Each structure stands twice: as structure tokens, then as C-alpha cells.
Amino acid sequence: MSSTCLCDKCSALCCRYFALPLDRPKTVRDYDNIRWYLMHENVVVFIEKKQWYIGILARCKHLQPDNRCGIYEQRPRVCRGYSTDNCDYHGGEYDFDVLFTSAEQLREYAEKKLKRPLIARSVRNRKRLVVPNGSGGISLSVLSLQHG
């Protein structure tokens, strides 16, 4: 009989990210907000069993070089909920319905779901604006956007 603890083999996957639930996007604005999340480093968004999540890929500050917890006795309650029965080490592949790793992937998905562009095309019309400044004025180029 082996006395090897599963934790001895673990790479501490659960200590290298966390995920928070998101409201399911319904509007262009909702999707665009999630698209903004994906413009940040070390962020993913995924759908699992119809629930949307934002995943933050960040190593716990208390993870030791041997992949053990440096504050084990004082670890947060959420950490205490993990056991060798539900750990990521032997859980196999993640069961994502959809995984977004870029804003572009989400934009394409949103446009299919909404059946319209997520980002409005713009027509640029430049106008000149003179702003008085006491010495005759400053000429500024003003960009006017028209959504089409």
C-alpha cells in the first residue's frame, strides 16, 4: 500500500487562477463589457453548463515553491473547500462549453448571437474648430463619428 499523498504530485492548478460568475450577456453593451475584460492580460472568459465566468490567471501569493500552501492553517474558506476528491490535478480536461481567450473571439461569438455587428462602423468627417485663446485662436481638427 502506497503512502503517497496526492498533494505530493500536485502542480497546484487551483492556486494559479480563480473564476467568478458573470451575468449572461444579452445586449451589445453587455458583450462589449466582457470584450473589455478580455483585453487585459491573464484573463479568460468561459461558459460552463450555461453559466458565464471570468477567469483570472494569477498565482496565489502564498503558494510555496513545493506547491504547498504557505498559510495552510489560516487559508481562506474557499481554499478549505478543495479536497483530493474535487481537485484539478486528477479532474481531466476542463468541461468548458466555450472558452474565450481574446476579445476578437468574443466579438465573433457575440455578432453571431446578436445577428448584428458588435462594433458600429463609423464614417469619419473631419471639421476644423477654432478655439479662442487670446492670441487669435487655436485650430483643432474635430472628428465626427456617424454610426452606420
C-alpha positions as CSV (number, residue, x, y, z in Angstrom):
1,M,0.0,0.0,0.0
2,S,1.4,3.4,-1.0
3,S,1.5,6.2,1.5
4,T,1.9,8.9,-1.3
5,C,-0.3,11.9,-0.8
6,L,-1.9,13.2,-4.0
7,C,-0.7,16.7,-2.9
8,D,2.9,15.5,-3.3
9,K,2.3,15.2,-7.1
10,C,0.1,18.2,-7.4
11,S,1.1,21.3,-9.5
12,A,-1.4,23.4,-7.6
13,L,-3.6,24.3,-10.5
14,C,-6.3,25.6,-8.2
15,C,-3.8,28.1,-6.7
16,R,-3.0,29.5,-10.1
17,Y,-6.3,31.0,-11.2
18,F,-9.7,31.9,-9.9
19,A,-13.1,32.3,-11.6
20,L,-16.1,34.4,-10.8
21,P,-19.6,34.1,-12.3
22,L,-20.8,36.7,-14.7
23,D,-24.3,37.6,-15.7
24,R,-25.2,36.1,-19.1
25,P,-24.7,38.9,-21.7
26,K,-27.9,39.9,-23.5
27,T,-27.1,43.2,-25.2
28,V,-24.3,44.8,-27.3
29,R,-23.2,46.7,-24.2
30,D,-23.0,43.5,-22.1
31,Y,-20.9,41.8,-24.7
32,D,-18.7,44.9,-25.1
33,N,-18.1,45.0,-21.4
34,I,-16.9,41.4,-21.4
35,R,-14.8,42.1,-24.5
36,W,-13.1,44.8,-22.4
37,Y,-12.2,42.2,-19.8
38,L,-10.5,40.1,-22.5
39,M,-8.3,43.0,-23.5
40,H,-6.4,42.5,-20.2
41,E,-3.5,40.1,-19.7
42,N,-4.1,36.8,-18.0
43,V,-7.9,37.0,-18.3
44,V,-10.2,34.4,-19.9
45,V,-13.9,34.1,-20.1
46,F,-15.7,30.8,-20.4
47,I,-19.2,29.2,-20.4
48,E,-19.7,26.1,-18.4
49,K,-23.1,24.5,-18.0
50,K,-24.8,27.7,-19.3
51,Q,-23.1,29.9,-16.7
52,W,-20.6,32.6,-17.8
53,Y,-17.4,33.1,-15.8
54,I,-14.4,35.4,-15.9
55,G,-11.1,33.5,-15.1
56,I,-8.2,35.4,-13.7
57,L,-5.0,33.6,-14.3
58,A,-2.9,34.6,-11.3
59,R,-0.8,32.6,-8.9
60,C,-1.7,32.8,-5.2
61,K,0.8,34.9,-3.2
62,H,1.1,32.1,-0.6
63,L,1.9,29.3,-3.0
64,Q,5.3,27.9,-2.0
65,P,8.0,26.5,-4.4
66,D,6.9,23.0,-3.4
67,N,3.3,23.8,-4.5
68,R,2.1,23.7,-0.9
69,C,0.2,26.5,0.8
70,G,2.3,28.9,2.9
71,I,-0.6,29.8,5.1
72,Y,-2.3,26.4,5.3
73,E,-3.7,26.7,8.8
74,Q,-5.0,30.2,8.1
75,R,-6.1,29.7,4.5
76,P,-9.4,31.2,3.3
77,R,-12.6,29.2,3.5
78,V,-12.8,28.9,-0.3
79,C,-9.4,27.1,-0.2
80,R,-10.7,24.8,2.6
81,G,-13.5,23.7,0.2
82,Y,-10.9,21.9,-2.0
83,S,-10.1,18.3,-1.3
84,T,-8.4,15.5,-3.2
85,D,-11.9,14.5,-4.3
86,N,-12.5,17.6,-6.3
87,C,-9.0,18.9,-7.1
88,D,-7.9,19.9,-10.6
89,Y,-5.0,17.5,-10.5
90,H,-7.0,14.5,-11.5
91,G,-10.1,16.2,-12.9
92,G,-9.0,15.7,-16.5
93,E,-9.9,18.2,-19.1
94,Y,-12.0,21.3,-18.2
95,D,-15.5,20.9,-19.4
96,F,-16.0,24.4,-20.9
97,D,-18.8,24.8,-23.3
98,V,-17.0,27.8,-24.8
99,L,-13.6,29.3,-23.9
100,F,-12.7,32.9,-24.9
101,T,-9.0,33.9,-24.7
102,S,-9.3,37.0,-26.9
103,A,-11.6,40.0,-27.4
104,E,-11.8,39.0,-31.1
105,Q,-13.1,35.6,-30.3
106,L,-15.8,37.1,-28.1
107,R,-16.7,39.7,-30.7
108,E,-17.3,37.0,-33.4
109,Y,-19.4,34.9,-31.0
110,A,-21.5,38.0,-30.0
111,E,-22.1,39.0,-33.6
112,K,-23.4,35.5,-34.3
113,K,-25.7,35.5,-31.2
114,L,-26.9,39.1,-31.7
115,K,-27.1,38.9,-35.5
116,R,-25.5,42.3,-35.8
117,P,-22.1,43.9,-35.6
118,L,-20.8,44.5,-32.0
119,I,-18.7,47.5,-33.1
120,A,-20.5,50.1,-35.2
121,R,-18.9,51.0,-38.4
122,S,-18.0,54.7,-38.5
123,V,-17.8,57.3,-41.2
124,R,-15.2,59.9,-40.3
125,N,-15.9,63.5,-41.2
126,R,-13.2,66.0,-40.2
127,K,-14.2,69.6,-39.3
128,R,-12.0,72.5,-38.2
129,L,-12.8,74.2,-35.0
130,V,-11.1,77.5,-33.9
131,V,-10.9,77.9,-30.1
132,P,-10.1,81.5,-29.0
133,N,-7.0,81.7,-26.7
134,G,-6.2,85.4,-26.5
135,S,-3.7,85.4,-29.4
136,G,-6.1,84.7,-32.3
137,G,-7.2,81.1,-31.6
138,I,-6.1,77.5,-31.9
139,S,-7.2,75.5,-34.9
140,L,-8.2,71.9,-33.9
141,S,-9.2,69.0,-36.1
142,V,-12.5,67.6,-34.8
143,L,-13.6,64.0,-35.6
144,S,-17.3,63.5,-36.1
145,L,-18.4,59.8,-36.0
146,Q,-21.6,58.7,-37.7
147,H,-22.8,55.2,-37.0
148,G,-24.0,53.2,-39.9
